[in-house]
Amino acid sequence: MYQTIEIIGLGAGDLDQLPLGIYRKLTRLEQTVFVRTKEHPVVKELQKEGVEFVSFDNLYETSSQFGDVYEAIVNELVEAARINPVIYAVPGHPMLAEQTVKHLLEQDKVPVEITGGQSYLDALFTALQIDPIDGFQFADGTAFDRSKLHYRQHIIIGQVYDRMTASNVKLELLEDLPPDYSVSIVEAAGSQQQNVTQVQLDQLDRMFESVHNLVSVYVPPAPDDLLLHTFRRLHEVIAALRAPDGCPWDRAQTHETLRQYAIEEVYELVEAIDEQDDDGIVEELGDLLLQVMLHSQIGADDGYFTIDDVIHSITRKMIHRHPHIFADQSAETVDDVYRTWDALKQEEKGEERTSVLDGVPAGLPGLAKAFKLQHKAAKVRFGWDNAEDVFAKFQEEWKEFQGAIANQPSEAVEAELGDVLFVLANLARYYKVNPEIALNRTNEKFVRRFTYIEKQLKDLGKDIQTTSLEEMDYYWKEAKRSE
């Protein structure tokens, strides 16, 4: 049967700050005290008064991962509790930034008792002269994750032991803050050795000459102009534009008036992608995101939905449609994944579809709609197995189109041309080419070459209205060669 492990907090500062009850308990003990690290002012002073400590400092030197160190400490403590009750002392308060304590509480072999100690947060607040009621966040430097930070709050990063940890913290913070942003290094808060040093963020790791377990880094709240890249700030800006005292144009918009802009922004994004223009892609994605934010803000202003509902919807949908990633690992092939996707997609709609072709948006351009319809039909094997059959069908429809031109009224010509385009859309599907994008690229190519003709004629002082087709074709071919 295991004995009890009692965890004692050594406080944040010197022996003078140690509670009297804990001081008496430690100095009257006749057993050795386990301590996570001897690098603490109280430990050194208690040693002078005869208290014997066994530390785990050697584990930090022999292991490259903090997680391994913590696990090893817990294992040794549990093993020691097989024989005798164990006293385990940690810096500060046991329930603040002490992973070993967390792991001990999670195990169920050994009963654990916690005896309080002074948290060093009070000493930190005093040293930095900040009030946590303004908003405060405490982060672990050994497991630092910038995505969880709220930069409008006071941020204190604990357990910044050495230069490597400080370097990792610095690099993460530089993703959001400028190199000259002022941060503070706090050493031994609350003790006689307390020291607060202000440094530029890009110099943070250069201040660490040796391993020191009593160091924290303070990041003061960031002003709004440094948070323009954050979603929260974007949300605030859009809300301000739609506010009663906001922009008249933005306030006047509705879902219906914004429809045309959504379409335009998608095509502008496609153009930037086709041109492999990274800066353009960034700008156009921003414009597309603006449409999402405006529609969401309109929904919030009308009391129907918010941007949180939009994000919740797509997050839930992606998790639901990817059970092979988030839950079910049974899907082994790409075909399995696609079949699951389609089944889950239909399940999400909450209604029975009467046709395989259901779900194609009515407002799609004709060529894109033909592509989508045939893609859906092909999923139930209604389509040709090879390209040769598609080409044969195209030849058949082309002959019927030619016949309509020669013998039939315009309605028949229109119908037969529609059949030709429909087969071409199927051919595009077979070769995995989006016909709408392909045609749009050709449109852009035509504009580029034709404007080249206009420029050449203008430079020569010629009027395009009186220029021969042969001369225009010459410059067309010249533009083509230049590409």
C-alpha positions, 0 to 999 in steps of 0.5 A: 500500500502506498504512503501519502505524498504531501506537496509543499509550496516554497513561496515566491521569494526569500525565507522571510516570505515563507508562511510560519506554519510551513517554516516550522513544518520543514525545520522540524522534519526528521526526513529528507525533503524531495525538491524539484530544484534547489535553485530557489532562495528558500532552499538554500536558507533552509539548508543552512538550518539543517533541512536536508533536500534531494533535488531532481536537478540532475534530470534537467541535465540528462534529458532534452524534453521537459515532459520527460523530466516531469514524468521521471520526477513523478515516477521517482516520487511514486516509487518512494511512496511505496515505502514511506510518506513523501514530502515534495517541495516546489517553488511558488504555489503547488497549483501554479505552473507546476506540471509535476503536481498536475501529473501527481494529481492525475495518477490514482496510485498514491494519495496526494495532499497539498500544503499552500505556498505563496504564489509568485504572481503577486510578486510579479504584479507588484514588480511590474506595477500592473493590475490583473483586473485589466485582463491577464494571461499566464502562459507556459514558456516550455509549451508556448502557443501564440494562437492562444494569446490575447494581446490586449491583455497583460501577458506573463510567460513563466518557466523561461528557463534558458536561452533556447526557451527564450528564443522560441518565445521570441520567434513566436511573438515576432509573428504578431509583434514588431522587433522593437516591441518592449517586453520585460524580463523579471528575475527572482520576483519577490526576493532580494535578488529581484530584477526587472529589465526592459528589452526589445523583443528581438533581443529577448534571448540574448539576455540569457547567459545561463539556466535560471528557473526564476525568470518570467517574461512580461508582454504589455498589452498591444495597441490596436494598430499592431493587431490589424492581422487578427480576426478579432480586430477585423470583426471590430472594424466591420462592426464599426462600419455598420454601426449607426455612426459608421459608413453610409455605404456599408450601412446601406448594404443588404445581402441582395445588394452585395451579391454582385460583389461576391461574384466579382471578387471570386473571378478576381481571385481566380485571375490572380491565381492564374497569374501566379500573383501572390500579392494579388491572391492575398488582396483578393482573398481579403476582398472575399473575406470582406464579403463574408464579414459584411454578410455576417454583420448584416445577419447580426444586425438583423438578429438572424446569425453572427460570424460565430454561427458561420464559423461554427457551421463550417467547422462542424461540417468539416469535422463531420465530413472527415470522419477518417481524420477526426473519428472513424479511421475505416476509410482507406482509399480515396474512393471511400473518402469521396463516398463518405463525403457525399453520404455525409453531405446529403445527411447534413441537408436533413432531407431526402433528395429525389434526384442524383442531380439535386444540389446544383446551384440554379444560378451557376453559369451554363458551362459550369452547371453542365460540368457539375451536372455531368460530374454528379451523373458520373458518380452513378456511372452514367457517363462514358468510360473513356475519352474516345467515346466522348470524342465520338459523341462530340463528332456526332453533336458537331455534325448535327450542329452543322446540319442545323446551320444548313437546314434549320431555323435559329432555335434548332441551331441554338439547341444543337450548339448547346449539345456541343457545349454540353459534350465539351463540358463532359470532355473537360470533366473527363480530363479534370479541367474546369471549363469555366476557368479554362474559358475565362483564361482564354478570354483573358488571353484574347484581351491581352493579345487584342490590346497588343494589336491596338497598342501597336497600331496606335504607336504607328498612328493607324486607325484600327477601323481601317486596318486590314485583317491581315495586318491585325493578324500579323500583330496577333501572331507577334503577341502570341510569339511573345508569350 
